[in-house]
Amino acid sequence: MKQFLTLFIASTLLFTISVGCKKISTPNDESRKLFGSWNYHSNSGGFTGAGGSTKYCTGSWIEFTEKGFFRVYEEFKEKKKTQVRYKIEMKESIHSADKRSAIVYKNGSYDTYQIEDNKLYISDDNYDGFLYVFTRK
């Protein structure tokens, strides 16, 4: 019985480690550029087009890990403000007829994104929605 219990615990631990360390799949090589840390720069859009979203604050930054974690950090706080699971898929967008790279969160909602040079543009992909701009950290 003791051997069985030891084997069971070892098997469970090995399974947990192998599943927990799995990298997320990406739809194309371009989407892998999302991984890493990004400093919040600004936002625009909303009903007036002038921005004003409070989703991210000045001095905050975000991180996308290859293991599927999206983290938000606040200025002067090394602690995470939030952490959620995500995956990358191609989704329809209100911005074009073509599918775009999207960050799909565990609850099913998603934001489309685009990377140009060292800038990350995240759109909540809603009419009168916001566009968030980040620079690579």
TARANOR-V153926 format. One record per residue. SS is DSSP state (@ for helix, = for strand, . for the rest). PHI is phi in whole degrees, 0 to 359 (none if undefined). D_LAST is the distance of its C-alpha to the last C-alpha in whole Angstrom. Layout:
# TARANOR-V153926
((SS PHI D_LAST) (SS PHI D_LAST))
This chain:
# TARANOR-V153926
((. none 53) (@ 296 51) (@ 296 49) (@ 298 49) (@ 297 47) (@ 297 45) (@ 296 44) (@ 297 43) (@ 296 40) (@ 296 39) (@ 295 39) (@ 297 37) (@ 297 35) (@ 298 34) (@ 297 34) (@ 298 31) (@ 295 29) (@ 293 29) (@ 286 29) (@ 290 26) (. 261 24) (. 288 24) (. 281 21) (. 283 22) (. 274 23) (. 236 21) (. 289 24) (. 199 23) (. 295 20) (@ 299 18) (@ 291 17) (@ 292 16) (@ 295 13) (@ 293 12) (. 299 11) (= 128 8) (= 252 5) (= 224 5) (= 276 6) (= 290 9) (= 246 11) (= 193 15) (= 217 17) (= 216 21) (= 106 24) (. 82 26) (. 301 30) (. 270 30) (= 86 27) (= 269 25) (. 86 23) (. 103 23) (. 293 22) (. 252 21) (. 298 19) (. 235 16) (. 250 16) (. 304 14) (. 89 12) (. 272 11) (= 214 8) (= 236 9) (= 221 9) (= 244 12) (. 262 14) (. 290 16) (. 266 19) (. 91 19) (= 251 17) (= 250 15) (= 235 14) (= 243 13) (= 243 12) (. 254 14) (. 305 13) (. 63 15) (. 235 16) (. 283 15) (. 280 17) (= 289 16) (= 279 18) (= 216 18) (= 213 18) (= 223 20) (= 278 21) (= 210 20) (= 217 21) (= 248 20) (= 221 24) (= 265 25) (= 229 26) (. 291 28) (. 227 27) (. 284 29) (. 274 27) (. 201 29) (. 282 31) (. 277 29) (. 286 27) (= 237 23) (= 298 21) (= 223 21) (= 267 19) (= 257 22) (= 273 22) (. 303 25) (. 280 27) (. 98 27) (. 288 26) (= 210 23) (= 238 20) (= 274 20) (= 214 17) (= 214 16) (= 241 14) (= 230 14) (. 54 13) (. 254 9) (= 244 10) (= 248 11) (= 248 14) (= 248 16) (= 246 19) (. 283 22) (. 56 24) (. 236 27) (. 296 29) (. 61 28) (. 272 25) (= 246 22) (= 243 19) (= 253 15) (= 246 13) (= 230 9) (= 243 6) (= 298 4) (. 278 0))
